[in-house]
Amino acid sequence: MTTDTGSDTDFLDMLVIGGGSGGVRAARLAALRGKRVALVEQAHMGGTCVNVGCVPKKLLHYAASYAHAFDEAPGYGWQLQGPVAFDWAHLRSARAQEIERLRGIYRRRLEEAGVRLVAGHARFVDPRTVEVDGQRFQARHIVIATGSRPRRPDLPGAERGVDSDAMFTLPAIPRQLVIVGGGYIACEMASIFQGLGAEVTLLERSGQLLKGFDTEAAHHLRAELSRQGIRVELDSKVGALRPADDGRTTVEWQDSHGHAHGTPADTVLLATGRQPNTEGLALPEAGIATDEKGRIPVDADLRTPAEGVYALGDVATAKPLTPVAIAEAQQLIDHLYGPAHRRSPRRVHDTYTPTAVFTHPSVGSIGYSEEKARQTFDAIDVYRSDFKGLKHALSGQAPSTLVKLVVDRASDQVVGLHIVSEDAAEIVQGFAVAMNAGATKADFDDTVGLHPTVAEELVSLREPSRQS
Ligand code: NDP
């Protein structure tokens, strides 16, 4: 990356602050439209997704999946001779190499598009001017895409815990891992590290994992994680992290009945949410105040209160997901310079956004939970099925699969789709297309199933299980 120095002000069409998924997409698309663009990044290109998020997490998820495959293989006649060994140091370094390769690709693609890369920390001098280590830039459009970082809870001894960034470079797989939190990261890391051999305790303060997800799907996942041996404690309250005599950490917590526990841990993961990266941007100089969640407020066209300044991705959005940031970048470029390919550009947040939790089994979800649909629509029908998939007829394992549709009775439109199953993420992507096209339950019924698959169940649900 080149570092600009000097004091003259540079005049640009667009200045992007942040080299994560959203910022990179915005900068590249603008440059490909012939605009004069610079992108400022203070750390590694690729942001959270590439460096300490989606990509390395998915690699670890794949690694953990082998543990389940080894458990299932004997049922299919495989004879695994002797204990199967796992080499964490190998995985850690293979992951690091792959991430380095991806960073290079991001850099190269930006440079090839003509984006000028600036290394350093950006801060506003006034609503039109940004300074990076003494170099000043003015741009017709400034895009803030600085992402988010883990938020540490206010707990005595919290400094003894690590955040999700640190999980990729742990010196060894913890023998005992305690996870505080029950959201995406807590569930994914619990599943990964249990698969890689850790004894995992997950402490969630509310009565449900994955708040905001369909309650039945979240309970189904909880049951599956527990069946595999992960200790999931709902309605638990973490009091403190204390040093133990053996140099490890004792996590003091209370269970749902008020009983006190002290669980020893080699590693304590604090997975209690993320906060937007706005520190040091000097947003008040631009006339921007963050909201109560620390986010930069934006309107439907991603405009901040400052003229010509836009924000996208985790720093601004209520849906902090990589593809949302990328879609917002596309939306912004279409809005500013006109749509390149699409006939009618859509606003990201007006569409059904699929999401997945990469646990084992994984959770795939689109649209309204049953609970949210009940609050939103006059009448809904819920179609559901839970069953043991064909794969497990011989695997000797007994995971249960859940598929579920939530239908608005007035329009017959499918407004919610939830799956807890292996490959749930791969399944829901295609259904998101159908739901964005307005698919009705009748359309699902008219679709021929693909046999034998889990996905065919979604077009084979005939009788509602619940109506309200
Ligand atoms: P989430 O918001 O998903 O979950 C936070 C969890 O921490 C909740 O269970 C919450 O409990 C709990 N919590 C919050 N504060 C405290 C506290 N003080 N003490 C104890 N528990 C607390 O955050 P994550 O960090 O898991 O993930 C951040 C975001 O990153 C996600 O929302 C998601 O958008 C994104 N992400 C997406 C992934 C994917 O697409 N697969 C993977 C990983 C992250 P409660 O429920 O009671 O509020």
Boltz pocket constraint, residues with backbone or C-beta under 6 A from the ligand:
constraints:
  - pocket:
      binder: B
      contacts: [[A, 153], [A, 154], [A, 180], [A, 181], [A, 182], [A, 183], [A, 184], [A, 185], [A, 186], [A, 188], [A, 203], [A, 204], [A, 205], [A, 206], [A, 208], [A, 210], [A, 211], [A, 238], [A, 271], [A, 272], [A, 273], [A, 274], [A, 319], [A, 320], [A, 321], [A, 355], [A, 356], [A, 357], [A, 358]]
      max_distance: 6.0
